[in-house]
Amino acid sequence: MVYKKEYEVNPQTMALVANYDAQGQIITEVVENGERFYLPGYPGKIVDQSCRYFASSLEGRLSGTKQVAGFTHKPPIVISQAMDMYFFPIISPKRKECTWIAPKYIRTHKGESDQSTTIYFMNGDTVNVPVSVGMIINQIQRTAQFRVKLEDRLKHYHSQPEIVAETFS
């Protein structure tokens, strides 16, 4: 197992998976495009630190999602819209064992007999999460819906003509 001490979510981050170390403490397995390693602390802590790096917080991003899309339970978030970093939680983000997934990397998913779901990423990597395939499908759809609504808001402001104040003398 490779451990790192610090990490910022970046455009190569595919998942932040909650795992347990030998002492039973929650740690984060980072699944990047081409690399896997572990970090101390739970995934939500890593997400919050990364949101703060981009001048917000996990709480702020959750509040923003509620404002834009009306989602209050397991809301997807955008860590950085400019860098196309959208993630969804598999359970309540208030829980330390919450795994976060970047849907843009998902190729497909498969429900397992134990009611878990295996997620297959574009690069061939997989993660198994302890939630139903229906829940994963729902979260992918909710993230897409949130993204469209947010981008529509931003387009609305970018399409407004600039108004320049003129002085009258």
SULZI-V838859 format. One record per pair of residues at least 24 apart in sequence whose ideal C-beta (glycine too) atoms are under 10 Angstrom apart, sorted by sequence separation. I is the first residue (numbers start at 1). J is the second residue. D is the distance in Angstrom with one decimal. If there is no record, write none. Layout:
i=I j=J d=D
i=I j=J d=D
//
This chain:
i=3 j=27 d=8.5
i=4 j=28 d=9.9
i=18 j=42 d=6.2
i=19 j=43 d=9.3
i=54 j=78 d=9.2
i=56 j=80 d=9.2
i=74 j=98 d=8.7
i=76 j=100 d=9.4
i=109 j=133 d=5.8
i=111 j=135 d=9.9
i=7 j=32 d=9.5
i=18 j=43 d=5.3
i=54 j=79 d=6.1
i=55 j=80 d=9.6
i=76 j=101 d=9.4
i=111 j=136 d=8.5
i=1 j=27 d=9.4
i=4 j=30 d=7.8
i=16 j=42 d=9.0
i=17 j=43 d=6.9
i=18 j=44 d=8.7
i=51 j=77 d=7.5
i=53 j=79 d=8.5
i=54 j=80 d=4.8
i=61 j=87 d=9.2
i=101 j=127 d=7.8
i=110 j=136 d=9.7
i=111 j=137 d=9.6
i=16 j=43 d=3.9
i=51 j=78 d=9.2
i=53 j=80 d=8.6
i=54 j=81 d=9.2
i=62 j=89 d=9.3
i=76 j=103 d=8.0
i=90 j=117 d=8.6
i=109 j=136 d=5.2
i=1 j=29 d=8.9
i=2 j=30 d=9.6
i=15 j=43 d=8.7
i=16 j=44 d=8.5
i=51 j=79 d=5.6
i=54 j=82 d=8.6
i=99 j=127 d=7.6
i=101 j=129 d=7.6
i=109 j=137 d=7.4
i=16 j=45 d=9.6
i=50 j=79 d=5.3
i=51 j=80 d=8.7
i=54 j=83 d=8.2
i=90 j=119 d=9.6
i=7 j=37 d=8.3
i=16 j=46 d=5.5
i=47 j=77 d=7.5
i=50 j=80 d=8.3
i=99 j=129 d=5.6
i=106 j=136 d=8.2
i=7 j=38 d=9.9
i=16 j=47 d=6.6
i=48 j=79 d=9.9
i=54 j=85 d=8.4
i=58 j=89 d=9.9
i=62 j=93 d=6.6
i=99 j=130 d=8.6
i=109 j=140 d=8.3
i=7 j=39 d=5.4
i=47 j=79 d=7.0
i=61 j=93 d=9.4
i=62 j=94 d=9.4
i=99 j=131 d=8.7
i=2 j=35 d=8.4
i=4 j=37 d=5.4
i=6 j=39 d=8.0
i=13 j=46 d=9.2
i=97 j=130 d=8.8
i=103 j=136 d=9.2
i=2 j=36 d=7.6
i=3 j=37 d=6.7
i=4 j=38 d=7.4
i=5 j=39 d=7.5
i=6 j=40 d=9.7
i=7 j=41 d=9.5
i=9 j=43 d=9.9
i=13 j=47 d=9.9
i=16 j=50 d=9.1
i=51 j=85 d=9.8
i=59 j=93 d=9.4
i=106 j=140 d=6.7
i=1 j=36 d=9.1
i=2 j=37 d=4.2
i=3 j=38 d=5.0
i=4 j=39 d=5.8
i=5 j=40 d=7.1
i=50 j=85 d=8.1
i=58 j=93 d=6.8
i=101 j=136 d=7.9
i=1 j=37 d=7.8
i=2 j=38 d=6.7
i=3 j=39 d=7.3
i=4 j=40 d=9.0
i=5 j=41 d=9.9
i=58 j=94 d=9.9
i=103 j=139 d=7.5
i=104 j=140 d=9.9
i=1 j=38 d=5.6
i=3 j=40 d=7.6
i=9 j=46 d=6.7
i=13 j=50 d=8.4
i=50 j=87 d=9.4
i=90 j=127 d=9.9
i=103 j=140 d=4.9
i=8 j=46 d=8.5
i=9 j=47 d=6.7
i=91 j=129 d=9.0
i=101 j=139 d=7.4
i=103 j=141 d=9.3
i=7 j=46 d=6.2
i=90 j=129 d=5.1
i=91 j=130 d=8.4
i=101 j=140 d=8.6
i=103 j=142 d=9.5
i=104 j=143 d=8.9
i=6 j=46 d=9.7
i=9 j=49 d=8.4
i=10 j=50 d=8.3
i=47 j=87 d=6.9
i=90 j=130 d=7.8
i=91 j=131 d=6.8
i=103 j=143 d=5.0
i=104 j=144 d=9.8
i=8 j=49 d=7.2
i=9 j=50 d=3.8
i=90 j=131 d=4.9
i=102 j=143 d=9.0
i=103 j=144 d=7.3
i=7 j=49 d=8.1
i=8 j=50 d=5.2
i=9 j=51 d=8.4
i=47 j=89 d=8.5
i=58 j=100 d=9.8
i=101 j=143 d=8.8
i=6 j=49 d=8.6
i=7 j=50 d=8.1
i=10 j=53 d=9.8
i=104 j=147 d=9.4
i=8 j=52 d=9.7
i=9 j=53 d=8.2
i=43 j=87 d=9.5
i=91 j=135 d=8.8
i=103 j=147 d=9.0
i=8 j=53 d=5.3
i=9 j=54 d=9.0
i=44 j=89 d=8.0
i=48 j=93 d=9.4
i=90 j=135 d=7.1
i=8 j=54 d=8.9
i=43 j=89 d=8.5
i=47 j=93 d=7.7
i=90 j=136 d=7.4
i=43 j=90 d=9.8
i=88 j=135 d=10.0
i=44 j=92 d=9.7
i=88 j=136 d=8.7
i=44 j=93 d=5.7
i=90 j=139 d=7.0
i=43 j=93 d=9.0
i=44 j=94 d=7.9
i=50 j=100 d=9.9
i=88 j=138 d=9.3
i=89 j=139 d=7.6
i=44 j=95 d=7.9
i=45 j=96 d=8.1
i=47 j=98 d=8.8
i=88 j=139 d=4.2
i=43 j=95 d=9.9
i=44 j=96 d=6.5
i=87 j=139 d=9.7
i=88 j=140 d=7.2
i=42 j=95 d=8.7
i=43 j=96 d=8.1
i=44 j=97 d=9.2
i=47 j=100 d=5.6
i=88 j=141 d=9.8
i=42 j=96 d=4.0
i=43 j=97 d=8.3
i=44 j=98 d=5.6
i=46 j=100 d=8.2
i=88 j=142 d=6.8
i=41 j=96 d=9.0
i=42 j=97 d=7.1
i=43 j=98 d=6.1
i=44 j=99 d=9.7
i=88 j=143 d=4.8
i=42 j=98 d=7.6
i=43 j=99 d=6.0
i=44 j=100 d=7.6
i=87 j=143 d=7.8
i=88 j=144 d=9.9
i=42 j=99 d=9.8
i=43 j=100 d=5.3
i=74 j=131 d=9.7
i=86 j=143 d=5.5
i=86 j=144 d=8.8
i=88 j=146 d=8.8
i=86 j=146 d=7.5
i=74 j=135 d=8.3
i=86 j=147 d=5.7
i=76 j=139 d=6.8
i=84 j=147 d=9.1
i=74 j=138 d=8.6
i=75 j=139 d=9.6
i=76 j=140 d=9.0
i=86 j=150 d=9.0
i=74 j=139 d=6.6
i=76 j=141 d=9.8
i=78 j=143 d=9.1
i=13 j=79 d=8.8
i=76 j=142 d=5.6
i=77 j=143 d=8.8
i=81 j=147 d=8.6
i=75 j=142 d=7.6
i=76 j=143 d=3.9
i=11 j=79 d=9.9
i=31 j=99 d=9.8
i=74 j=142 d=7.8
i=75 j=143 d=9.2
i=76 j=144 d=8.7
i=78 j=146 d=7.7
i=10 j=79 d=9.2
i=11 j=80 d=8.4
i=26 j=95 d=9.6
i=33 j=102 d=9.8
i=73 j=142 d=9.6
i=76 j=145 d=8.6
i=77 j=146 d=8.3
i=78 j=147 d=7.4
i=81 j=150 d=6.7
i=9 j=79 d=5.4
i=10 j=80 d=9.0
i=26 j=96 d=5.0
i=29 j=99 d=8.8
i=31 j=101 d=9.1
i=76 j=146 d=5.1
i=81 j=151 d=7.9
i=8 j=79 d=9.2
i=9 j=80 d=8.3
i=16 j=87 d=7.8
i=25 j=96 d=9.6
i=26 j=97 d=5.9
i=28 j=99 d=8.9
i=31 j=102 d=9.2
i=71 j=142 d=6.1
i=75 j=146 d=7.5
i=76 j=147 d=7.9
i=11 j=83 d=5.2
i=13 j=85 d=7.3
i=15 j=87 d=8.6
i=18 j=90 d=8.8
i=26 j=98 d=9.6
i=28 j=100 d=9.1
i=33 j=105 d=7.1
i=71 j=143 d=9.6
i=78 j=150 d=6.5
i=10 j=83 d=7.5
i=11 j=84 d=6.5
i=12 j=85 d=9.9
i=14 j=87 d=9.7
i=16 j=89 d=9.7
i=17 j=90 d=9.3
i=18 j=91 d=9.0
i=32 j=105 d=9.7
i=69 j=142 d=7.5
i=78 j=151 d=9.9
i=81 j=154 d=7.4
i=9 j=83 d=9.2
i=11 j=85 d=6.2
i=13 j=87 d=8.2
i=31 j=105 d=8.8
i=69 j=143 d=9.5
i=71 j=145 d=8.4
i=10 j=85 d=7.5
i=15 j=90 d=9.6
i=70 j=145 d=9.8
i=71 j=146 d=6.7
i=9 j=85 d=6.2
i=69 j=145 d=6.2
i=70 j=146 d=9.4
i=18 j=95 d=8.6
i=20 j=97 d=8.7
i=65 j=142 d=9.2
i=68 j=145 d=9.8
i=69 j=146 d=4.4
i=9 j=87 d=7.7
i=18 j=96 d=7.1
i=19 j=97 d=9.1
i=65 j=143 d=9.5
i=68 j=146 d=6.4
i=69 j=147 d=9.2
i=18 j=97 d=4.4
i=68 j=147 d=9.6
i=69 j=148 d=9.1
i=70 j=149 d=9.0
i=17 j=97 d=9.9
i=18 j=98 d=6.3
i=19 j=99 d=9.0
i=69 j=149 d=5.3
i=17 j=98 d=10.0
i=18 j=99 d=5.0
i=65 j=146 d=5.9
i=68 j=149 d=5.2
i=69 j=150 d=7.8
i=16 j=98 d=9.0
i=17 j=99 d=4.8
i=18 j=100 d=8.9
i=64 j=146 d=9.5
i=68 j=150 d=5.3
i=16 j=99 d=6.6
i=17 j=100 d=8.3
i=67 j=150 d=10.0
i=15 j=99 d=6.6
i=16 j=100 d=4.5
i=17 j=101 d=8.6
i=65 j=149 d=9.5
i=68 j=152 d=9.4
i=15 j=100 d=6.8
i=16 j=101 d=8.2
i=65 j=150 d=8.6
i=68 j=153 d=6.8
i=14 j=100 d=10.0
i=15 j=101 d=5.0
i=16 j=102 d=8.9
i=64 j=150 d=8.3
i=67 j=153 d=9.9
i=13 j=100 d=8.8
i=14 j=101 d=7.5
i=15 j=102 d=6.7
i=13 j=101 d=9.9
i=14 j=102 d=5.3
i=31 j=119 d=9.5
i=33 j=121 d=7.9
i=13 j=102 d=6.1
i=14 j=103 d=9.6
i=33 j=122 d=8.0
i=34 j=123 d=6.7
i=36 j=125 d=7.5
i=12 j=102 d=9.3
i=14 j=104 d=8.6
i=15 j=105 d=7.9
i=31 j=121 d=7.4
i=33 j=123 d=5.5
i=35 j=125 d=9.6
i=9 j=100 d=8.4
i=11 j=102 d=8.9
i=14 j=105 d=4.2
i=15 j=106 d=9.4
i=32 j=123 d=9.5
i=34 j=125 d=8.5
i=36 j=127 d=9.5
i=13 j=105 d=8.8
i=14 j=106 d=8.4
i=31 j=123 d=9.6
i=33 j=125 d=8.1
i=9 j=102 d=8.5
i=11 j=104 d=9.3
i=12 j=105 d=9.1
i=32 j=125 d=9.0
i=31 j=125 d=5.9
i=31 j=126 d=9.0
i=31 j=127 d=6.0
i=29 j=127 d=8.1
i=17 j=119 d=9.9
i=15 j=119 d=7.5
i=14 j=119 d=8.9
i=15 j=121 d=7.8
i=14 j=121 d=5.3
i=14 j=122 d=8.4
i=14 j=123 d=7.9
i=15 j=125 d=8.5
i=17 j=127 d=5.5
i=12 j=123 d=10.0
i=14 j=125 d=6.9
i=15 j=126 d=9.9
i=17 j=128 d=9.0
i=18 j=129 d=9.1
i=15 j=127 d=5.3
i=17 j=129 d=7.6
i=18 j=130 d=9.4
i=14 j=127 d=8.2
i=15 j=129 d=8.7
//
